[in-house]
Amino acid sequence: MHLHKLIVSTVVALSFTAVAGAACLPSGTSATIQNKLNTGADAILCPSATFTLTATVNFVTANQQIYTEGLPTGATRAKLRIASSAIQTAVSGMNKSGVKLRHVIVDGARPTYGYVRPNALALVSMGGEASGQVVEYCEIYEPRGWTALEIYHGAFSWNGSQWTGGCSGATVQHNYIHHAGDVTIQKWADGISHSCRASTVRNNTVLDATDGGIVVFGAPGSIVEYNTVENVDREALGGILMVDTQFRRTVTIGGIPTTIGDYTGTIVRNNTVIANVLVCPFCFPRMIKVGIGMGPRIWWCAPPGGVNTVYGGQVLNNTLHGNAFGVGMAIDGVANWTATGNFTDGSFYNLLVTSTCGGQNAEKAFVKHSTHSQGTFQPEFVEGQEHHAHPY
């Protein structure tokens, strides 16, 4: 054997031995995972293992991973289950760049331990002062707090030409997030709550979230694409929402300096929102109140913080499908905005509820309040003022 081939073969063999010798963690507790992370290593979990969590599992160093050995995508993924009323958050990657949560199941155990209101937290909490985080191929459900998965914006700032600091470059993909909140007892929860700028949220399925399936809090420069949001059993306030953000700066609109919520470069495209009533079709008149909501005035006549306008977003080529929407796409309080190429074959309940902001709700497929909406919009939008009282 030539020397260079011998060297390559030896390196490959050593690498294989190192990987094969890395024992996965069997079933245990939060301490089982945390102790491994505390060494600076990845936490590699055994297939079908279950970890009962009485404390939040925290990533410790940059670029660590928590994942199931062999990277399964089904029921053999390791399960992390909340097992104490003292905690809401199963896993936190806050302020740790490059960390990855992959191929695991996270059970928030809300039916067992109940909701936490106020002071609600996320079931999986990521973001902060960090870049390049990944959450992928996970199943996440029944959060006790306000959202199943949070990608938090962190401490950002505007330097006069761009946003700097905080969270950036996250990837959230191929996750199944379901059963978040319960509208019947007024305890709403999001599926994905995303405010990390220049990030990607793609190919996720969100089923039966009760606040917003995917809520985009500005997250300037982010792409949200090829996701499916569906409600069949729990009623939702919104499918995909772009209504509020802490990314606030001043721009000139119509010659007037205006404080806006910044969605510049944020694109929501090629997503599918489904509102279905499979049984008892008259029990739940609207499974999703607003399919895709744009602008703070769809919820509030006087939005929180006095910011009446969100700015710069694009909503392109999305599809609404099903028999139980209140309104399909609603726009009220946007500027420099684009909403084109969107399609619906869904059904909409024309309840004609009088808006508390004045005017009348037009619960149709595409509704836009022109007085507070500036941009480029597809011709299907009809005039209406789509204010619905937000629950909190």
Sequence and secondary structure as in RCSB ss.txt:
>XXXX:A:sequence
MHLHKLIVSTVVALSFTAVAGAACLPSGTSATIQNKLNTGADAILCPSATFTLTATVNFVTANQQIYTEGLPTGA
TRAKLRIASSAIQTAVSGMNKSGVKLRHVIVDGARPTYGYVRPNALALVSMGGEASGQVVEYCEIYEPRGWTALE
IYHGAFSWNGSQWTGGCSGATVQHNYIHHAGDVTIQKWADGISHSCRASTVRNNTVLDATDGGIVVFGAPGSIVE
YNTVENVDREALGGILMVDTQFRRTVTIGGIPTTIGDYTGTIVRNNTVIANVLVCPFCFPRMIKVGIGMGPRIWW
CAPPGGVNTVYGGQVLNNTLHGNAFGVGMAIDGVANWTATGNFTDGSFYNLLVTSTCGGQNAEKAFVKHSTHSQG
TFQPEFVEGQEHHAHPY
>XXXX:A:secstr
  HHHHHHHHHHHHHHHHHHTS  B SEEHHHHHHHHHTTS EEE TT EEEESS EE  STT EEEETT   ST
TSEEEEE  TT   SEE TT TT EEESEEEE  HHHH    SS  EEEEEESS BS EEES EEE  SSSEEEE
EE  SEEE SSSEEES B  EEES EEEEEEEGGGTEE EEEEE  BS EEES EEEEESSEEEEE   TT EEE
S EEEESSS EEEEEEE   S EEEEEETTEEEEEEE TT EEES EEEE   S TTT S SEEEEEEESGGGT 
SS GGG   EES EEES EEEES EEEEEEE SEEEEEEES EE   B     B TTSSB   SSEEE GGGEEE
EE TT EE         
